[in-house]
Amino acid sequence: MASAGAPSAGEAPVRQPLADETHPAPRVEAHSEAPANALHASTPPASARHSSTPDPGGTPSMGQRAAAAADSRAAIVGRAGRAGLERAVFQSQLPFAAVALLLVCSEFFFQPTTLTNPFFFGGGTAIFVITAFAAVVPWGTYDRRWVMVLPIADMLAVAVLAHGTTDLAASALFAFPVIWLSTYFGAAGTTYSAAGSAALIWGGAVLDGSTVTAANIPGLLVLPTTLAFIAAVTFLRSKGSAAQLALLRQQASLLEGAHRRARRQEQTLDAVLNSVEFGVVAFDREGRETLVNRAHQQLIKEFGQSTKSPEPPRMYQADRVSLVPEDLRPYRQAVLGNTYQDFIVWIGEPGGHRKALSISARQVIGSDGRNDGGVMVTRDVTSEVNAIQARDDLVASVSHELRTPLTSILGYLDLALDDETLSATTSSNLKVASANADRLLALISDLFVAVSDSDHLLVMSFDECDVNEIVTQSIQAQQLLAQQRGISLSATASGPALLIADGFRLRQVVDNLLTNAIKYNKDNGLVRIDVQSRPSEVTITVSDTGIGLTEMEQSRLFERYFRAESVRQSSIHGSGLGMSISRDIVRRHGGDLTVSSTIGVGSEFVVRLPLEQLELA
């Protein structure tokens, strides 16, 4: 009850009604704060909420089993609700009985004659009998409105008790049933309590034979008015408390739903991360690991390391021999806030079982804009790295094997050219064959360099050369190939274009650009070559009306072995090395090679070569 010195009846557990059977059955808490619901809520029988028809075959269906489970839960909750109601009723009656007992004891010690008054004795006895009824009657089996009988009976007992004594404390006992009725039975209970207490007080005065005078009017008005005020305030406060409790329950329901969704999302994320084949390690802003998926744990465990560690204690660089320095280790770099992509390391000791790992790291930015940790992803790329190494070894081996017979061919061509009996035509043909054999040998050497260690550089020989002449020779060499597809070759020049360069290598660049412009062009297309001599540089622009390149293909065009998707699906052959070698040659001259392209329109390659004298090393 809501009066001072009286513990709240709301300490009793309460069954929360099942508003929607699709939700889990509510839990019964030992500290429920809803006494109003305990006295008001009506629990429908489980049979009214679920109907289950037995399967003719005798085996219950899934729906029947679910209904049976729901009925079982409802029965448990119903029993708990009934027990809670009975406890709430007794706890609401008990403070009233305790104060009444205190009044009887005080009368016994200070006014013993009062106990002989039949009204006082009868009223006190009635209070304790009502309390006994509150304790033993199974209120949960009856309609909850019957509980209202108790506070009404209490009011009648107080009226009888007060009629047998002159102590005003007896009339003050009206406050307990008034508060009970106003708290748990709404506006009706408030009205009954205020009107009933006033009627009983005034009726008692009439039975006493008291005459209404100006002197006793305040006494007849103050107590009923006070009780009416208590009833109104209690009703308003209980109404506000009920609204607040409903809001709290709604918020608790929303919070519980959000928690369930978050938990479900967490479980889904865990399932996804533990089903992928790459390792994932997440960490907070202090560098503490917050998540390590199963694939990463298995990868670490495979090499005999603790699964609690984010990485093995020894990691080797891409050369498979040099250890990765401590300050450059992937996890340390990620924790420091660095972002990287496809950092290749080897784990496992040389000569034993080893794996190549590609490690990438990304940072997580919090709502405050600060670094809030990050994620490190590890992929096993052993097969890919070994395949690339095998490919490079094969190309290097083939290049090496081709050079031996080609060197022999060049030697015999030189011997043939030394023969003075050759006719002019034969000598000319042999010279062409020898020149092209020289070029083929150089290309094979370049191919060998391309797949060798990066420390090996293309051999360069710088001298003064004419770019216009180089372009003319290249066009003449490619003319036949262009004519076979009806492609027109045109060349323009702004004037002389002399510079210090390796003429042989520049010819190789122009040949590559022209060959690609013809190879990837449309039939009856057009290829333009423009040479511009500027004060600081010479530019060679090769444009075509070919199939074009996407932005992604342009960004990867100069990677070794890269070939566009549309080209790989066609019958056009290539190694994917020409553009990479060409850009290396141009950059060795201090210049650059760039590309711009539009799908279906064509491509434009620009070679920029500086005019200043290069330092030859």
C-alpha positions as CSV (number, residue, x, y, z in Angstrom):
1,M,0.0,0.0,0.0
2,A,1.1,3.5,-0.6
3,S,1.0,5.0,2.9
4,A,3.9,5.8,5.1
5,G,5.0,3.0,7.2
6,A,3.1,0.5,5.2
7,P,5.1,-1.7,2.7
8,S,3.9,-1.6,-0.8
9,A,1.7,-4.5,-1.9
10,G,3.6,-4.3,-5.2
11,E,6.3,-6.5,-3.8
12,A,4.4,-9.5,-5.0
13,P,5.2,-11.3,-8.3
14,V,2.8,-10.6,-11.1
15,R,1.9,-12.5,-14.2
16,Q,2.2,-10.3,-17.3
17,P,-0.7,-11.0,-19.6
18,L,0.2,-12.6,-23.0
19,A,-0.7,-9.8,-25.4
20,D,0.7,-11.6,-28.4
21,E,1.3,-15.3,-28.4
22,T,4.0,-14.9,-31.1
23,H,6.3,-13.4,-28.3
24,P,8.0,-15.6,-25.8
25,A,6.2,-16.2,-22.5
26,P,7.0,-13.4,-20.0
27,R,9.2,-14.2,-17.1
28,V,7.8,-14.1,-13.5
29,E,10.1,-11.9,-11.4
30,A,10.1,-12.0,-7.6
31,H,10.3,-8.2,-7.5
32,S,7.5,-7.2,-9.8
33,E,6.4,-3.6,-9.4
34,A,2.9,-4.0,-10.7
35,P,0.4,-4.7,-7.9
36,A,-2.3,-3.1,-9.8
37,N,-2.0,-5.7,-12.5
38,A,-1.9,-8.4,-9.9
39,L,-5.3,-7.3,-8.7
40,H,-6.9,-6.3,-12.0
41,A,-5.4,-8.5,-14.8
42,S,-7.5,-11.4,-15.8
43,T,-5.7,-14.5,-17.0
44,P,-7.5,-16.3,-19.8
45,P,-7.2,-20.1,-19.6
46,A,-4.7,-21.7,-21.8
47,S,-7.4,-23.5,-23.7
48,A,-8.8,-20.2,-24.8
49,R,-5.5,-19.1,-26.3
50,H,-4.6,-22.4,-28.1
51,S,-6.6,-25.1,-29.7
52,S,-4.9,-28.3,-30.7
53,T,-6.7,-31.0,-32.6
54,P,-5.0,-34.4,-32.3
55,D,-3.5,-35.8,-35.4
56,P,-5.6,-38.7,-36.7
57,G,-2.4,-40.7,-36.9
58,G,-1.7,-40.2,-33.3
59,T,1.5,-38.2,-33.8
60,P,1.2,-34.5,-32.9
61,S,2.0,-32.0,-35.6
62,M,4.6,-29.3,-35.2
63,G,1.8,-26.7,-34.6
64,Q,0.2,-29.0,-31.9
65,R,3.6,-29.4,-30.2
66,A,4.1,-25.7,-30.2
67,A,0.6,-25.1,-28.9
68,A,1.2,-27.7,-26.1
69,A,4.5,-26.0,-25.2
70,A,2.7,-22.6,-25.1
71,D,-0.1,-24.1,-22.9
72,S,2.5,-25.5,-20.6
73,R,4.3,-22.1,-20.3
74,A,0.9,-20.4,-19.8
75,A,0.0,-22.8,-17.1
76,I,3.2,-22.2,-15.2
77,V,2.8,-18.4,-15.6
78,G,-0.9,-18.7,-14.6
79,R,0.1,-20.5,-11.4
80,A,2.7,-18.0,-10.6
81,G,0.2,-15.2,-11.3
82,R,-2.3,-16.7,-8.9
83,A,0.3,-17.1,-6.2
84,G,1.4,-13.5,-6.7
85,L,-2.2,-12.3,-6.4
86,E,-2.7,-14.2,-3.1
87,R,0.5,-12.8,-1.7
88,A,-0.3,-9.3,-2.9
89,V,-3.8,-9.4,-1.2
90,F,-2.3,-10.6,2.1
91,Q,0.5,-8.1,2.0
92,S,-2.0,-5.3,1.4
93,Q,-4.1,-6.4,4.4
94,L,-1.2,-7.1,6.8
95,P,-0.1,-3.5,7.5
96,F,-3.7,-2.6,8.3
97,A,-4.0,-5.5,10.7
98,A,-0.7,-4.6,12.3
99,V,-1.8,-1.0,13.1
100,A,-5.1,-2.3,14.4
101,L,-3.3,-4.7,16.7
102,L,-1.1,-1.7,17.9
103,L,-4.3,0.2,18.7
104,V,-5.8,-2.7,20.6
105,C,-2.5,-3.1,22.6
106,S,-2.4,0.6,23.4
107,E,-6.0,0.5,24.7
108,F,-5.2,-2.6,26.7
109,F,-2.4,-0.8,28.5
110,F,-3.8,2.7,28.8
111,Q,-7.7,2.3,28.7
112,P,-8.4,-1.4,29.6
113,T,-12.1,-0.7,30.0
114,T,-12.4,0.0,26.3
115,L,-11.8,-3.7,25.5
116,T,-15.1,-4.5,27.3
117,N,-17.0,-2.3,24.8
118,P,-18.8,-4.8,22.5
119,F,-18.4,-2.5,19.5
120,F,-14.6,-2.1,20.0
121,F,-14.2,-5.8,20.7
122,G,-16.4,-6.8,17.7
123,G,-14.6,-4.4,15.4
124,G,-11.2,-5.5,16.4
125,T,-12.2,-9.2,16.1
126,A,-13.6,-8.5,12.7
127,I,-10.4,-7.0,11.5
128,F,-8.4,-10.0,12.5
129,V,-10.9,-12.4,11.0
130,I,-10.8,-10.5,7.7
131,T,-7.0,-10.7,7.9
132,A,-7.2,-14.5,8.3
133,F,-9.5,-14.6,5.3
134,A,-7.0,-12.6,3.3
135,A,-4.3,-15.2,4.2
136,V,-6.2,-18.4,3.6
137,V,-8.7,-17.7,0.8
138,P,-7.3,-18.8,-2.7
139,W,-8.0,-15.5,-4.3
140,G,-6.4,-16.6,-7.5
141,T,-9.2,-19.0,-8.3
142,Y,-11.9,-16.3,-8.1
143,D,-12.6,-13.2,-10.2
144,R,-10.2,-10.6,-9.0
145,R,-13.0,-8.1,-8.4
146,W,-13.9,-10.1,-5.3
147,V,-10.8,-8.8,-3.7
148,M,-12.7,-5.5,-3.3
149,V,-14.7,-7.2,-0.6
150,L,-11.7,-7.1,1.8
151,P,-11.1,-3.3,2.0
152,I,-14.9,-2.6,2.1
153,A,-15.2,-5.1,5.0
154,D,-12.2,-3.4,6.6
155,M,-14.0,0.0,6.4
156,L,-17.1,-1.6,8.1
157,A,-14.9,-3.1,10.8
158,V,-13.2,0.3,11.4
159,A,-16.6,2.0,11.7
160,V,-17.7,-0.6,14.4
161,L,-14.3,-0.3,16.2
162,A,-14.4,3.5,16.2
163,H,-18.0,3.4,17.6
164,G,-16.6,1.6,20.7
165,T,-13.9,4.1,21.6
166,T,-13.3,7.8,21.8
167,D,-9.7,7.5,20.5
168,L,-9.4,9.3,17.2
169,A,-6.7,6.8,16.1
170,A,-9.4,4.3,15.5
171,S,-11.0,6.5,12.9
172,A,-7.6,7.1,11.3
173,L,-7.6,3.4,10.4
174,F,-10.0,4.3,7.6
175,A,-6.9,5.5,5.7
176,F,-5.7,1.9,5.0
177,P,-8.8,0.6,3.1
178,V,-9.2,4.0,1.4
179,I,-5.7,3.8,0.0
180,W,-6.2,0.1,-1.0
181,L,-9.4,0.9,-2.9
182,S,-8.0,4.0,-4.5
183,T,-4.8,2.3,-5.6
184,Y,-6.0,-0.9,-7.1
185,F,-9.6,-0.3,-8.2
186,G,-9.4,2.9,-10.1
187,A,-12.0,5.7,-10.1
188,A,-14.7,3.4,-8.8
189,G,-12.6,2.3,-5.9
190,T,-11.7,5.9,-5.2
191,T,-15.4,7.0,-5.2
192,Y,-16.4,4.0,-3.0
193,S,-13.7,4.7,-0.5
194,A,-14.3,8.4,-0.2
195,A,-18.1,8.2,-0.1
196,G,-18.1,5.1,2.1
197,S,-15.8,6.4,4.7
198,A,-17.7,9.7,4.9
199,A,-21.0,7.8,5.2
200,L,-19.7,5.5,7.9
201,I,-18.2,8.4,9.9
202,W,-21.4,10.4,9.7
203,G,-23.5,7.3,10.3
204,G,-21.5,6.6,13.4
205,A,-22.1,10.1,14.7
206,V,-25.8,9.6,14.2
207,L,-25.8,6.3,16.0
208,D,-24.0,7.9,18.9
209,G,-26.9,10.4,19.1
210,S,-24.6,13.3,18.6
211,T,-26.3,16.6,17.7
212,V,-24.8,18.5,14.8
213,T,-23.6,21.9,16.1
214,A,-21.3,24.6,15.0
215,A,-18.7,23.1,17.4
216,N,-18.6,19.6,16.0
217,I,-19.1,20.4,12.3
218,P,-15.3,20.8,11.7
219,G,-14.8,17.4,13.3
220,L,-17.4,15.8,11.1
221,L,-15.9,17.4,8.0
222,V,-12.2,17.3,8.5
223,L,-11.7,13.5,8.7
224,P,-14.0,12.7,5.7
225,T,-12.4,15.5,3.7
226,T,-8.9,14.3,4.6
227,L,-9.8,10.7,3.6
228,A,-11.4,12.0,0.3
229,F,-8.2,14.0,-0.4
230,I,-6.1,10.9,0.4
231,A,-8.2,8.8,-2.0
232,A,-7.9,11.3,-4.8
233,V,-4.2,11.8,-4.4
234,T,-3.6,8.0,-4.1
235,F,-5.7,7.5,-7.3
236,L,-3.8,10.1,-9.2
237,R,-0.4,8.8,-8.1
238,S,-1.3,5.2,-8.8
239,K,-2.6,6.3,-12.2
240,G,0.7,8.1,-12.9
241,S,2.7,5.1,-11.6
242,A,0.7,2.8,-13.8
243,A,1.4,4.9,-16.8
244,Q,5.1,5.1,-15.9
245,L,5.2,1.4,-15.3
246,A,3.5,0.8,-18.7
247,L,6.1,3.1,-20.3
248,L,8.9,1.2,-18.5
249,R,7.6,-2.1,-19.6
250,Q,7.3,-0.8,-23.2
251,Q,10.9,0.5,-23.0
252,A,12.0,-2.8,-21.5
253,S,10.3,-4.7,-24.3
254,L,12.0,-2.5,-26.9
255,L,15.3,-2.9,-25.2
256,E,14.9,-6.7,-25.0
257,G,13.9,-6.8,-28.6
258,A,17.0,-4.7,-29.6
259,H,19.1,-7.0,-27.4
260,R,17.7,-10.1,-29.2
261,R,18.3,-8.5,-32.6
262,A,21.8,-7.5,-31.7
263,R,22.5,-11.0,-30.3
264,R,21.1,-12.6,-33.5
265,Q,23.2,-10.3,-35.6
266,E,26.3,-11.2,-33.5
267,Q,25.5,-14.9,-33.9
268,T,25.1,-14.4,-37.7
269,L,28.3,-12.5,-37.9
270,D,30.1,-15.2,-35.9
271,A,28.7,-17.9,-38.2
272,V,29.7,-16.0,-41.3
273,L,33.2,-15.2,-40.1
274,N,33.8,-18.8,-39.0
275,S,32.6,-20.2,-42.3
276,V,35.0,-18.2,-44.5
277,E,38.4,-19.5,-45.5
278,F,40.4,-16.4,-44.7
279,G,41.5,-15.3,-41.2
280,V,40.0,-12.3,-39.5
281,V,41.4,-10.5,-36.4
282,A,39.6,-7.5,-35.0
283,F,41.1,-5.3,-32.3
284,D,40.1,-2.2,-30.3
285,R,41.8,1.2,-30.1
286,E,44.2,-0.2,-27.4
287,G,45.2,-3.0,-29.6
288,R,43.4,-5.7,-27.7
289,E,42.0,-8.5,-29.8
290,T,38.2,-8.5,-29.8
291,L,37.6,-11.2,-32.4
292,V,39.7,-14.0,-33.9
293,N,37.8,-16.3,-36.3
294,R,38.2,-20.1,-36.7
295,A,40.2,-19.9,-39.9
296,H,42.9,-17.7,-38.3
297,Q,43.1,-19.9,-35.3
298,Q,43.6,-23.0,-37.4
299,L,46.2,-21.2,-39.5
300,I,48.2,-20.3,-36.4
301,K,47.7,-23.7,-34.8
302,E,48.9,-25.4,-37.9
303,F,52.4,-24.1,-37.2
304,G,52.4,-25.0,-33.6
305,Q,51.7,-21.5,-32.2
306,S,49.2,-20.5,-29.5
307,T,45.8,-19.6,-30.9
308,K,45.7,-16.6,-28.6
309,S,48.4,-14.9,-30.6
310,P,47.3,-12.8,-33.6
311,E,50.4,-13.9,-35.6
312,P,53.3,-16.3,-35.5
313,P,56.5,-15.2,-33.6
314,R,58.6,-15.6,-36.8
315,M,57.5,-14.2,-40.2
316,Y,59.6,-14.0,-43.3
317,Q,59.6,-11.5,-46.1
318,A,58.6,-12.3,-49.7
319,D,62.1,-13.6,-50.4
320,R,61.3,-16.4,-47.9
321,V,64.6,-15.9,-46.1
322,S,64.7,-12.5,-44.4
323,L,62.8,-12.1,-41.2
324,V,60.1,-9.3,-41.1
325,P,61.5,-6.7,-38.6
326,E,59.5,-6.4,-35.4
327,D,58.4,-2.8,-36.1
328,L,57.1,-3.8,-39.6
329,R,55.1,-6.8,-38.5
330,P,51.6,-6.7,-39.9
331,Y,49.7,-6.8,-36.7
332,R,51.9,-4.1,-35.1
333,Q,51.4,-1.9,-38.2
334,A,47.6,-2.4,-38.0
335,V,47.5,-1.5,-34.3
336,L,49.5,1.6,-35.0
337,G,46.7,2.8,-37.3
338,N,48.4,2.0,-40.7
339,T,46.3,0.7,-43.6
340,Y,47.9,-1.7,-46.1
341,Q,46.8,-4.1,-48.8
342,D,48.2,-7.5,-49.8
343,F,51.3,-7.5,-47.6
344,I,53.0,-10.8,-48.5
345,V,54.8,-12.8,-45.7
346,W,55.9,-16.4,-45.3
347,I,55.3,-18.4,-42.1
348,G,57.0,-21.7,-41.3
349,E,60.7,-22.3,-41.1
350,P,62.9,-22.7,-44.2
351,G,63.1,-26.3,-45.3
352,G,59.9,-27.2,-43.6
353,H,56.2,-26.8,-44.1
354,R,55.6,-23.1,-45.2
355,K,52.7,-20.9,-46.3
356,A,52.5,-17.6,-48.0
357,L,50.0,-15.1,-46.5
358,S,48.5,-12.0,-48.0
359,I,47.6,-9.7,-45.2
360,S,45.5,-6.5,-45.4
361,A,44.4,-4.1,-42.6
362,R,41.7,-1.5,-42.4
363,Q,41.0,1.0,-39.6
364,V,37.6,1.4,-37.9
365,I,36.6,5.1,-37.4
366,G,34.2,5.7,-34.4
367,S,31.4,8.2,-34.3
368,D,33.7,10.8,-32.8
369,G,36.0,10.6,-35.8
370,R,38.8,8.9,-33.8
371,N,40.4,5.6,-34.6
372,D,38.3,2.9,-32.8
373,G,40.4,-0.2,-33.7
374,G,40.6,-2.1,-36.9
375,V,40.5,-5.4,-38.7
376,M,43.3,-7.5,-40.1
377,V,42.5,-10.1,-42.8
378,T,44.8,-12.9,-43.7
379,R,44.6,-15.1,-46.9
380,D,46.6,-18.2,-47.7
381,V,48.1,-17.4,-51.1
382,T,50.7,-20.1,-51.2
383,S,49.2,-21.7,-54.4
384,E,49.0,-18.3,-56.2
385,V,52.6,-17.3,-55.2
386,N,53.9,-20.7,-56.2
387,A,52.0,-20.6,-59.5
388,I,53.5,-17.2,-60.3
389,Q,57.0,-18.4,-59.4
390,A,56.5,-21.5,-61.6
391,R,55.3,-19.3,-64.5
392,D,58.3,-17.0,-64.2
393,D,60.6,-20.0,-64.0
394,L,59.1,-21.4,-67.1
395,V,59.4,-18.2,-69.0
396,A,63.0,-17.7,-67.9
397,S,63.8,-21.3,-68.8
398,V,62.2,-21.0,-72.3
399,S,63.9,-17.6,-72.8
400,H,67.2,-19.1,-71.9
401,E,66.7,-22.2,-74.1
402,L,65.7,-20.0,-77.1
403,R,68.8,-17.8,-76.9
404,T,71.2,-20.7,-77.6
405,P,69.8,-21.8,-81.0
406,L,69.2,-18.1,-81.9
407,T,72.8,-17.2,-81.2
408,S,73.8,-20.1,-83.5
409,I,71.5,-18.8,-86.2
410,L,73.0,-15.3,-86.0
411,G,76.5,-16.8,-86.2
412,Y,75.7,-18.7,-89.4
413,L,74.0,-15.7,-90.9
414,D,77.2,-13.7,-90.2
415,L,79.3,-16.4,-91.9
416,A,76.9,-16.4,-94.9
417,L,77.1,-12.6,-95.2
418,D,80.9,-12.9,-95.4
419,D,80.7,-14.9,-98.6
420,E,81.7,-12.6,-101.4
421,T,80.0,-14.8,-104.0
422,L,76.5,-13.9,-102.8
423,S,74.3,-12.0,-105.2
424,A,73.1,-8.6,-104.1
425,T,69.5,-9.8,-103.6
426,T,70.6,-12.8,-101.5
427,S,72.9,-10.6,-99.4
428,S,70.0,-8.1,-98.8
429,N,67.7,-10.8,-97.7
430,L,70.3,-12.3,-95.3
431,K,70.8,-8.8,-93.8
432,V,67.1,-8.5,-93.2
433,A,67.1,-11.9,-91.6
434,S,70.1,-11.1,-89.5
435,A,68.6,-7.8,-88.3
436,N,65.4,-9.4,-87.3
437,A,67.2,-12.2,-85.6
438,D,69.1,-9.6,-83.6
439,R,65.8,-8.0,-82.6
440,L,64.4,-11.4,-81.6
441,L,67.4,-12.1,-79.4
442,A,67.0,-8.7,-77.7
443,L,63.3,-9.3,-77.1
444,I,64.1,-12.7,-75.6
445,S,66.7,-11.1,-73.4
446,D,64.1,-8.6,-72.3
447,L,61.6,-11.3,-71.5
448,F,64.2,-13.0,-69.4
449,V,64.9,-9.8,-67.5
450,A,61.1,-9.2,-67.0
451,V,60.8,-12.5,-65.0
452,S,64.1,-12.2,-63.2
453,D,65.0,-10.4,-60.0
454,S,64.0,-6.7,-60.0
455,D,67.6,-5.7,-59.5
456,H,68.3,-6.8,-63.1
457,L,67.7,-3.8,-65.3
458,L,67.3,-3.5,-69.1
459,V,70.6,-2.8,-70.8
460,M,70.6,0.7,-72.2
461,S,72.9,2.4,-74.7
462,F,72.4,6.1,-75.1
463,D,73.3,8.1,-78.2
464,E,71.8,10.8,-80.4
465,C,68.8,9.5,-82.4
466,D,66.0,10.8,-84.5
467,V,62.5,10.0,-83.2
468,N,60.9,10.7,-86.6
469,E,63.1,8.1,-88.3
470,I,62.3,5.6,-85.6
471,V,58.6,6.1,-86.1
472,T,58.9,5.8,-89.9
473,Q,60.8,2.5,-89.6
474,S,58.3,1.1,-87.2
475,I,55.4,2.1,-89.5
476,Q,57.1,0.4,-92.5
477,A,57.6,-2.8,-90.4
478,Q,53.9,-2.9,-89.4
479,Q,52.4,-1.8,-92.7
480,L,51.8,-5.3,-94.0
481,L,50.0,-6.3,-90.8
482,A,47.8,-3.2,-90.9
483,Q,46.9,-3.7,-94.6
484,Q,45.7,-7.3,-93.9
485,R,42.9,-5.8,-91.8
486,G,42.3,-2.6,-93.8
487,I,43.7,-0.4,-91.0
488,S,45.1,3.0,-92.1
489,L,48.4,4.2,-90.6
490,S,49.1,7.9,-90.6
491,A,52.0,9.8,-89.1
492,T,52.5,13.5,-88.4
493,A,55.4,15.5,-86.9
494,S,55.9,19.1,-85.8
495,G,59.5,19.1,-87.0
496,P,62.9,17.5,-86.2
497,A,62.9,15.4,-83.0
498,L,66.5,14.7,-82.0
499,L,67.4,13.6,-78.5
500,I,69.9,11.5,-76.5
501,A,68.3,8.1,-76.1
502,D,68.6,4.4,-76.8
503,G,67.3,4.2,-80.4
504,F,66.9,0.5,-80.3
505,R,64.8,0.6,-77.1
506,L,62.7,3.5,-78.4
507,R,62.0,1.5,-81.5
508,Q,60.9,-1.4,-79.2
509,V,58.5,1.0,-77.5
510,V,57.0,2.3,-80.7
511,D,56.7,-1.2,-82.1
512,N,54.8,-2.3,-79.0
513,L,52.4,0.6,-79.2
514,L,51.8,0.2,-83.0
515,T,51.4,-3.5,-82.7
516,N,48.8,-3.1,-79.9
517,A,47.0,-0.3,-81.8
518,I,46.6,-2.6,-84.8
519,K,46.0,-5.9,-82.9
520,Y,43.2,-4.4,-80.8
521,N,41.7,-2.2,-83.4
522,K,38.5,-2.7,-85.5
523,D,38.7,-3.8,-89.1
524,N,39.1,-0.8,-91.4
525,G,40.1,1.3,-88.4
526,L,42.6,4.0,-88.1
527,V,45.9,4.5,-86.2
528,R,47.5,7.9,-85.9
529,I,51.1,8.6,-84.7
530,D,52.0,12.2,-83.9
531,V,55.5,13.3,-82.9
532,Q,55.7,16.7,-81.2
533,S,59.0,18.4,-80.4
534,R,58.7,20.9,-77.5
535,P,61.4,23.0,-75.8
536,S,61.7,20.6,-72.9
537,E,60.5,17.3,-74.3
538,V,59.5,15.1,-77.3
539,T,56.1,13.4,-77.2
540,I,55.0,10.4,-79.2
541,T,51.2,10.0,-79.3
542,V,49.7,6.8,-80.7
543,S,45.9,6.8,-80.9
544,D,43.5,4.2,-82.4
545,T,39.9,3.5,-83.0
546,G,39.9,0.1,-81.2
547,I,37.9,-1.6,-78.5
548,G,39.1,0.6,-75.7
549,L,39.8,-0.1,-72.0
550,T,37.8,0.3,-68.8
551,E,39.1,2.4,-65.9
552,M,40.1,-0.7,-64.0
553,E,42.0,-2.1,-67.0
554,Q,43.8,1.2,-67.5
555,S,44.9,1.2,-63.9
556,R,46.4,-2.3,-64.3
557,L,47.6,-2.0,-67.9
558,F,51.3,-1.7,-67.0
559,E,51.3,-4.6,-64.6
560,R,53.3,-7.6,-65.7
561,Y,51.2,-10.3,-67.4
562,F,48.1,-8.3,-67.2
563,R,45.6,-8.7,-70.1
564,A,42.2,-7.2,-70.3
565,E,39.1,-9.4,-69.7
566,S,37.8,-8.8,-73.3
567,V,41.2,-9.7,-74.7
568,R,41.5,-12.9,-72.7
569,Q,38.2,-14.1,-74.0
570,S,39.2,-13.4,-77.7
571,S,41.5,-15.2,-80.1
572,I,44.1,-12.4,-79.8
573,H,47.3,-13.7,-78.3
574,G,49.8,-11.9,-76.1
575,S,52.2,-12.3,-73.1
576,G,51.0,-9.3,-71.1
577,L,54.6,-8.0,-70.8
578,G,54.9,-5.5,-73.7
579,M,53.4,-2.5,-72.0
580,S,55.2,-3.2,-68.7
581,I,58.6,-3.4,-70.6
582,S,57.7,-0.3,-72.7
583,R,57.0,1.9,-69.6
584,D,60.2,0.6,-68.0
585,I,62.2,1.7,-71.1
586,V,60.5,5.2,-71.2
587,R,61.1,5.7,-67.5
588,R,64.8,4.7,-67.9
589,H,64.9,7.7,-70.3
590,G,63.5,10.0,-67.5
591,G,60.1,10.1,-69.2
592,D,56.7,8.4,-68.7
593,L,54.1,6.4,-70.6
594,T,50.4,7.1,-70.0
595,V,47.1,5.9,-71.4
596,S,43.6,7.3,-71.7
597,S,40.8,5.2,-73.2
598,T,37.0,5.0,-73.8
599,I,35.2,1.7,-74.3
600,G,34.1,1.3,-77.9
601,V,35.9,4.5,-79.0
602,G,39.6,3.8,-78.8
603,S,42.7,4.5,-76.8
604,E,45.5,7.0,-76.8
605,F,49.1,6.4,-75.5
606,V,51.4,9.2,-74.9
607,V,55.2,8.8,-74.5
608,R,57.0,11.8,-73.0
609,L,60.8,12.0,-73.4
610,P,62.9,14.8,-71.9
611,L,65.3,16.6,-74.2
612,E,68.0,17.4,-71.6
613,Q,71.2,15.4,-71.7
614,L,70.9,12.3,-69.5
615,E,73.7,11.2,-67.2
616,L,74.8,7.9,-68.5
617,A,75.7,5.5,-65.7
